[in-house]
Amino acid sequence: MSKQYKDVCIKILNDNGPLLGSELRSLLMKKEEKITYDNARTIINRLKRNGDILSTDPVKLKHKELIYFLPFHSLKAKIKNLKPEHSTIIPRMYQAIVEEDGFLLWSEFNKISAGVVDNTQSKRKTAEAIFYDLKAMGIVRELFHHQGIPVVVASKDWFTFQGDEPMPAIKKRIRKLSFTKGLTEDLLKWLESMNLIGWSSSHVKDVQNYNEGYNGFYFDAVSYTYLWGMYRTNSKDELFDPSREKAGSPVLIESILHRPAKRHDISGFIERIQNVKGPMKTDSNLKILPICFVDSAEKDAYSLARERGILIMKLTDVFGTKLAQSLKELQDIDPDKVDPQKLSSILEKANDSGRDGEFGNLKGYVFNFLVASIFNDAGYRTSIGMKYMDGQGRNCECDIVYEDPDLIIACEVKGRNQDHETPLGKDNEEDDSLKKFFERTCSIMQKVTGKPIIPVFVTSGKFSEDALIYLTNKNNSKKMQAKLKHNFPSQIYYDRKSLLNYFGNQRKFTEHKQVLKKYFKKNK
């Protein structure tokens, strides 16, 4: 094969972008009139084998054809226009990996592949088996873990990342998904208020709960509805004297709030619903209510969901445009470059919406970033929402983490109103307590990293009396005092009063003081 044909093919791809095999052959034959159909196919195959051009081999898309492209090309637009057949797993996963920047967290992989995560509950193909199929085809690399979370990454043979590796994007996505877990919890409370689901009947998954399934399959949240006609009871159930003992129908939740929902998301949701629905067919009293929470949805994804009969709920429909915009802005904040004025603006917009109370986690997230900005000012490069899992399977999340080769500063942050008291806690399992942070979270982090931990607890409220005694004893111990050689943190606990004392009259903390005083006041 002459170098001329190689240069012609590369120029065609350079000028036109990724092309189907038939498109590339047609343009090659048009440029070189002497070339026949069979010659063109031979030339293209040889270029592919030599690595001069790349292809989607072994994944064939429209009309069972390959796409040919150059290393610097993005396949997103081309694959989206082709609309691969999503009833087949491999094309669906290939498109998902391409569109989601070359990687998927394991919880995302479980959802889109519709693979089984708990094979004690279903005998269908597992997500793990689907992953190994993709690996055998050269589509993905060996599975690796970040913060205890498995990550599926595209093979370097066909996917080119911006920079060496996708690690910054992986960290950002984990942070966003942790944030949207709070959003999902508040959306479920909204469904409870409408009596669409039962009170306190919901279970929301974290990205670390990737192997927890419902009938074997992963869902972002599972709840139950007791709407008339959607429950089962063996007790007396009269028209105006309904039974109190009921078995509700499952409400299966797909939550895509960190980016637009796409067709591969909805396709995976539909397949999981169908796989769960099968074992329930013998019980005509119980139905499945599928709900998809979205920030926004691409047109084909939205159409598919509506046609299939999935209930779509947008953030703007629930919280209103202003509050939804505030939540989106909060997700996009760079933890290394926190702007306190931006945080104040987000809270102001939420306040102006008149609906800020409908998202209970908003002020807490803002306060996390506010405290992160104090660490940044003190010279620390921090991470927000870090997750850890020790060898015993215990996992935890730490709000703000600074790590250097010798130690870790672990900071728990509670954005509460001025009069809210943080309790000591009965034991290290009590949520939102000092003992859970100091005795459980820090223990897990130390075991995972092998580094000494400097624990810091910050609240915009105050501590209970027994909590203050506990903190004072810990803070004044010789062991801790030897570690606290910093301007900040100079102690292991800060409440509203000590934060204001730290801010003092420093101009750089003017916005911090304003946020604390204006938005974290006493309850009325």
C-alpha positions in Angstrom: 0.0 0.0 0.0 1.5 3.4 -1.0 2.1 6.2 1.5 -0.2 8.2 -0.8 -3.3 6.2 0.3 -2.4 6.4 3.9 -2.0 10.2 3.7 -5.3 10.5 1.8 -7.2 8.5 4.5 -5.7 10.5 7.4 -6.6 13.8 5.6 -10.1 12.6 5.0 -10.5 11.9 8.7 -8.7 15.1 9.7 -11.1 17.1 7.5 -14.4 15.3 8.3 -13.9 13.9 11.8 -14.9 10.3 12.8 -16.5 8.3 10.0 -18.3 5.0 9.6 -16.5 2.5 7.5 -18.9 3.0 4.6 -18.4 6.8 4.8 -14.6 6.5 4.8 -14.6 4.1 1.9 -16.9 6.3 -0.1 -14.8 9.4 0.4 -11.6 7.4 -0.4 -13.0 6.1 -3.6 -14.1 9.7 -4.5 -10.6 11.1 -3.9 -8.9 8.2 -5.7 -11.1 7.2 -8.6 -9.0 4.1 -9.5 -9.7 2.4 -6.2 -12.5 -0.2 -6.1 -14.8 -1.0 -3.2 -12.7 -4.0 -2.2 -9.4 -2.1 -2.5 -10.7 0.7 -0.3 -11.8 -1.8 2.4 -8.3 -3.5 2.2 -6.5 -0.2 2.6 -8.6 0.9 5.6 -8.2 -2.5 7.3 -4.4 -2.3 6.8 -4.2 1.2 8.2 -6.2 0.0 11.2 -4.0 -3.0 11.8 -0.8 -0.8 11.6 -2.3 1.7 14.1 -2.3 4.6 11.6 -6.0 5.2 12.2 -8.1 4.1 15.2 -11.4 2.3 15.2 -14.2 1.2 17.6 -13.3 -2.4 16.9 -14.6 -4.8 18.3 -17.7 -2.6 18.9 -19.8 -2.2 15.8 -22.5 0.4 15.8 -25.0 1.5 13.1 -25.5 -1.3 10.4 -22.9 -3.3 12.2 -20.2 -0.9 11.1 -17.0 0.4 12.8 -16.2 4.1 13.3 -12.8 5.2 12.2 -11.0 8.2 13.8 -7.7 9.9 14.7 -6.2 10.0 18.2 -7.3 13.6 18.8 -10.9 13.1 17.8 -13.8 13.0 20.3 -16.4 10.3 19.4 -19.2 11.9 21.5 -21.1 13.7 18.7 -20.6 11.0 16.1 -22.0 8.2 18.4 -24.8 10.4 19.6 -25.9 11.0 16.0 -25.8 7.3 15.2 -28.0 6.4 18.2 -26.7 2.9 18.9 -29.1 0.1 19.7 -29.4 0.4 23.5 -31.2 -2.8 24.0 -27.8 -4.4 23.5 -25.4 -3.9 26.4 -22.1 -3.5 24.7 -23.0 -0.6 22.4 -24.9 1.1 25.3 -21.8 0.8 27.6 -19.5 2.0 24.8 -21.5 5.1 24.2 -21.8 5.8 28.0 -18.0 5.5 28.5 -17.4 7.9 25.5 -20.0 10.4 26.6 -19.0 10.4 30.3 -15.4 11.4 29.6 -13.9 8.0 29.4 -14.8 6.6 32.8 -17.7 5.5 35.0 -17.8 5.1 38.8 -18.9 1.5 39.7 -22.4 2.7 40.8 -22.8 4.4 37.4 -21.6 1.2 35.6 -24.1 -0.9 37.6 -27.0 1.3 36.6 -26.2 1.7 32.9 -25.2 -1.9 32.3 -28.2 -3.1 34.3 -26.0 -5.9 35.6 -26.7 -7.8 38.8 -24.9 -6.5 41.9 -26.1 -9.2 44.3 -26.2 -12.6 42.7 -27.9 -14.2 45.7 -31.1 -12.3 44.6 -30.9 -12.8 40.8 -29.3 -15.2 38.4 -29.0 -12.7 35.5 -25.6 -11.6 34.3 -23.7 -9.7 36.9 -22.2 -6.2 36.4 -18.8 -7.8 37.1 -19.2 -10.3 34.3 -20.2 -7.4 31.9 -17.1 -5.5 33.0 -14.8 -8.5 32.2 -16.5 -8.8 28.8 -15.6 -5.2 28.0 -12.0 -5.8 29.3 -11.6 -8.9 27.1 -12.6 -6.8 24.2 -10.0 -4.2 25.0 -12.6 -1.4 25.7 -11.6 -0.9 29.4 -8.6 -1.2 31.5 -8.1 -3.2 34.7 -10.5 -2.0 37.4 -8.9 0.4 39.9 -10.1 2.0 43.1 -10.2 5.6 44.3 -11.4 6.3 47.9 -12.5 2.7 48.1 -14.7 3.2 45.0 -14.1 1.0 41.9 -13.7 3.0 38.7 -14.1 1.7 35.1 -11.7 3.6 32.8 -11.5 3.4 29.0 -8.5 1.7 27.4 -5.8 4.1 26.2 -5.8 2.2 22.9 -8.9 4.1 21.7 -9.7 6.8 24.2 -7.5 9.9 24.6 -7.8 11.8 27.9 -7.2 15.5 28.3 -4.0 15.3 30.4 -2.4 12.0 31.4 -5.2 10.5 33.4 -8.9 11.3 34.4 -8.1 11.6 38.1 -9.2 15.2 38.6 -12.5 14.5 36.8 -13.0 11.3 38.9 -12.5 13.3 42.2 -15.0 16.0 40.9 -17.6 13.4 40.0 -17.4 11.7 43.4 -17.8 15.0 45.1 -20.8 15.9 42.9 -22.5 12.6 43.5 -22.0 13.0 47.3 -23.6 16.4 47.0 -26.6 15.0 45.0 -27.2 12.3 47.6 -28.4 15.2 49.9 -30.6 16.5 47.0 -32.1 13.0 46.5 -32.9 12.8 50.3 -34.7 16.2 50.2 -36.6 15.2 47.0 -37.8 12.1 48.8 -39.0 14.2 51.7 -41.0 16.2 49.2 -42.6 13.0 47.9 -43.4 12.0 51.5 -45.2 15.4 52.0 -47.4 14.6 49.0 -48.2 11.2 50.3 -46.7 9.6 47.2 -44.4 7.5 49.3 -44.6 6.3 52.9 -43.1 8.3 55.7 -39.5 7.2 56.5 -39.8 4.3 54.1 -36.9 5.4 51.9 -33.3 4.2 51.6 -30.8 6.4 49.7 -27.6 4.9 48.3 -24.1 6.4 48.6 -21.5 5.9 45.8 -19.8 3.5 48.3 -22.9 1.3 48.5 -22.4 0.1 45.0 -23.1 -3.6 45.8 -26.4 -3.0 47.6 -29.2 -4.2 45.4 -33.0 -4.4 45.3 -33.9 -7.8 44.0 -30.3 -7.9 42.9 -30.1 -4.6 41.0 -28.7 -1.2 41.9 -31.0 1.8 42.3 -30.1 5.2 43.7 -32.9 5.0 46.2 -35.8 2.6 47.1 -39.0 3.5 48.8 -42.6 2.3 49.0 -45.9 3.7 48.1 -49.2 3.1 49.9 -51.4 4.9 47.4 -54.9 3.4 47.0 -54.8 0.5 44.6 -51.0 0.1 45.0 -50.8 -1.9 48.3 -51.6 -5.3 49.5 -53.2 -6.2 52.8 -54.6 -9.3 54.5 -56.5 -7.2 57.0 -60.0 -5.7 56.9 -59.8 -2.9 54.3 -63.1 -1.0 54.0 -63.8 2.1 51.9 -63.8 4.6 54.8 -61.8 2.4 57.2 -58.7 1.4 55.4 -56.3 -1.2 56.8 -53.3 0.1 58.8 -51.3 -3.1 58.0 -50.2 -2.9 54.4 -47.4 -4.0 52.1 -46.6 -1.1 49.8 -45.5 -1.2 46.1 -41.9 -0.5 45.5 -40.9 3.0 44.3 -37.5 2.7 42.4 -35.6 5.9 42.0 -33.1 7.0 39.4 -31.3 10.2 40.4 -29.2 12.1 37.8 -28.7 15.5 39.3 -25.0 16.2 38.6 -25.4 16.4 34.8 -28.1 16.1 32.1 -29.8 12.7 32.0 -29.0 10.9 28.7 -30.4 8.1 26.7 -28.0 5.4 28.1 -29.2 6.4 31.7 -32.8 5.9 30.8 -32.1 2.7 28.9 -30.3 1.2 31.9 -33.1 2.2 34.2 -35.7 0.6 32.0 -33.8 -2.7 31.8 -33.4 -2.8 35.6 -37.1 -2.1 36.1 -38.0 -4.9 33.7 -35.7 -7.3 35.4 -37.2 -6.5 38.9 -40.7 -6.5 37.5 -40.4 -10.1 36.2 -40.4 -11.8 39.7 -43.3 -9.7 40.8 -45.7 -10.6 38.0 -47.4 -13.3 40.1 -48.5 -10.6 42.6 -51.1 -8.5 40.8 -51.7 -6.3 43.9 -48.1 -4.8 43.8 -46.9 -2.6 41.1 -43.6 -0.8 40.5 -43.6 3.0 40.4 -40.4 4.2 38.5 -39.3 7.8 39.2 -36.4 9.7 37.7 -35.0 12.8 39.4 -33.2 15.0 36.9 -31.6 18.4 36.8 -32.2 18.4 33.0 -32.6 15.7 30.4 -31.5 15.5 26.8 -34.4 15.4 24.3 -34.2 11.7 23.3 -33.7 10.6 26.9 -36.8 12.6 28.0 -38.9 11.3 25.2 -37.9 7.7 25.9 -38.7 8.1 29.6 -42.1 9.6 28.9 -43.0 6.9 26.2 -42.0 4.2 28.6 -44.2 5.6 31.4 -41.4 6.8 33.8 -42.3 9.7 36.1 -39.8 12.5 35.4 -39.2 15.1 38.2 -37.0 18.1 37.5 -35.3 20.2 40.2 -36.9 23.3 38.9 -40.4 21.7 39.2 -39.8 20.9 42.9 -37.6 23.8 44.2 -38.3 26.6 41.7 -35.8 28.1 39.2 -33.9 30.3 41.7 -33.2 27.6 44.3 -32.4 25.1 41.6 -29.9 27.5 40.1 -28.3 28.0 43.5 -27.9 24.3 43.9 -26.3 24.0 40.5 -23.8 26.8 41.3 -22.9 25.1 44.5 -22.1 21.9 42.7 -19.7 23.7 40.4 -17.6 25.5 43.1 -13.9 24.6 43.0 -12.9 23.6 46.6 -9.3 24.9 45.9 -10.6 28.3 44.9 -13.6 29.0 47.2 -15.0 32.5 46.9 -16.9 33.6 50.1 -18.7 36.2 48.1 -20.0 33.5 45.8 -21.3 31.5 48.7 -23.0 34.6 50.1 -24.6 35.1 46.7 -25.9 31.5 46.6 -27.5 31.8 50.0 -29.0 35.2 49.0 -30.6 33.7 45.9 -32.0 30.8 47.9 -33.3 33.2 50.5 -35.0 35.4 47.8 -36.7 32.3 46.3 -38.8 32.0 49.4 -38.2 28.2 49.2 -34.8 27.8 50.9 -36.3 25.7 53.7 -37.3 23.1 51.2 -33.7 22.0 50.7 -32.5 21.3 54.2 -28.9 20.5 53.2 -28.2 23.7 51.3 -26.8 25.8 54.2 -24.8 22.8 55.4 -23.0 22.5 52.0 -22.4 26.2 51.8 -20.8 26.1 55.3 -18.6 23.2 54.3 -17.1 25.4 51.5 -16.9 28.4 53.8 -14.7 26.4 56.3 -12.7 25.0 53.3 -11.9 28.6 52.4 -10.5 29.2 55.9 -8.2 26.2 55.4 -7.2 27.5 51.9 -6.4 30.9 53.5 -4.1 29.2 56.0 -2.2 27.6 53.1 -3.8 24.1 53.0 -4.9 22.5 49.7 -7.9 20.5 50.9 -10.3 18.0 49.5 -14.0 18.0 50.2 -16.2 14.9 50.9 -13.4 12.3 51.0 -14.5 8.7 51.4 -12.6 5.9 53.2 -13.2 2.1 53.7 -11.0 0.0 56.0 -10.2 -3.7 55.8 -13.2 -4.6 58.0 -15.6 -3.0 55.5 -16.3 0.0 57.7 -16.7 3.2 55.6 -16.9 6.8 56.4 -16.9 10.3 54.8 -14.9 13.3 56.0 -16.1 16.8 55.1 -12.7 18.4 54.6 -9.3 16.7 54.4 -5.8 18.0 54.2 -3.1 15.4 53.7 0.7 15.7 53.4 3.3 12.9 53.6 3.4 12.9 57.4 -0.2 13.6 58.7 -3.8 14.3 57.9 -6.1 17.1 59.2 -9.6 15.7 59.2 -12.4 18.2 59.7 -16.0 17.5 60.4 -18.3 20.5 59.6 -21.8 21.1 60.8 -23.7 24.1 59.3 -26.3 24.7 62.0 -28.3 27.6 63.3 -26.9 29.6 66.2 -28.8 27.9 69.0 -28.3 24.3 67.7 -26.3 22.1 70.1 -24.0 19.4 68.7 -24.2 16.4 71.1 -21.5 14.2 72.5 -23.4 11.1 71.5 -24.0 7.8 73.3 -21.6 5.9 71.2 -19.6 6.1 68.0 -22.6 5.1 65.8 -24.8 8.0 66.7 -25.2 10.3 63.7 -24.0 13.9 63.9 -22.3 13.3 67.2 -18.8 14.1 68.4 -18.1 10.4 69.2 -18.9 9.3 65.7 -16.4 11.6 64.2 -13.6 11.3 66.8 -13.9 7.6 67.6 -15.2 6.1 64.3 -14.4 8.4 61.3 -10.9 9.2 62.5 -10.2 5.6 63.4 -11.1 4.4 59.9 -9.0 7.2 58.3 -6.0 6.3 60.4 -6.3 2.6 59.6 -6.6 3.3 55.8 -3.8 5.8 55.5 -1.5 4.7 58.3 -0.9 8.4 59.2 -1.6 10.3 62.4 -4.8 12.3 62.3 -5.4 15.8 63.6 -9.2 15.9 64.2 -11.1 19.2 64.0 -14.8 19.7 64.6 -16.4 23.0 63.4 -20.0 24.0 63.9 -21.8 27.3 63.2 -23.9 26.5 66.3 -22.6 25.4 69.7 -21.7 22.3 71.7 -23.6 20.6 74.5 -22.0 20.8 78.0 -20.8 17.2 78.1 -19.5 17.7 74.5 -17.4 20.7 75.6 -15.9 18.7 78.5 -15.0 15.9 76.1 -13.5 18.3 73.6 -11.5 20.3 76.2 -9.9 17.1 77.6 -8.9 15.9 74.1 -7.7 19.3 73.1 -5.5 19.9 76.2 -3.9 16.4 76.2 -0.1 16.5 75.8 -0.4 14.2 72.7 -2.8 16.6 70.9 -1.0 19.8 72.0 2.2 18.4 70.4 0.3 18.2 67.1 -1.4 21.6 67.2 1.4 23.9 66.1 -0.6 25.9 63.5 -2.2 29.3 63.4 -5.2 27.4 62.0 -6.3 25.0 63.3 -4.8 25.9 66.7 -7.4 23.8 68.5 -9.6 20.7 67.7 -13.0 22.4 68.0 -14.5 25.7 66.8 -18.1 26.8 67.5 -19.8 30.0 66.3 -18.1 32.1 69.0 -14.6 30.9 68.4 -15.0 31.3 64.7 -16.0 34.9 65.1 -13.0 35.4 67.4 -10.7 33.9 64.8 -12.2 36.2 62.1 -11.7 39.2 64.4 -11.5 42.4 62.4 -9.6 41.0 59.5 -10.9 42.4 56.2 -10.4 39.1 54.4 -13.0 37.5 56.6 -15.7 40.2 56.2 -17.8 37.9 54.0 -17.3 35.0 56.3 -18.7 36.9 59.2 -21.6 38.2 57.2 -22.6 34.7 56.1 -22.3 33.4 59.6 -24.4 36.2 61.2 -27.0 36.5 58.4 -27.8 32.9 57.5 -26.9 30.9 60.6 -29.0 32.8 63.1 -31.2 31.6 65.9 -34.3 29.7 65.0 -37.4 31.9 65.1 
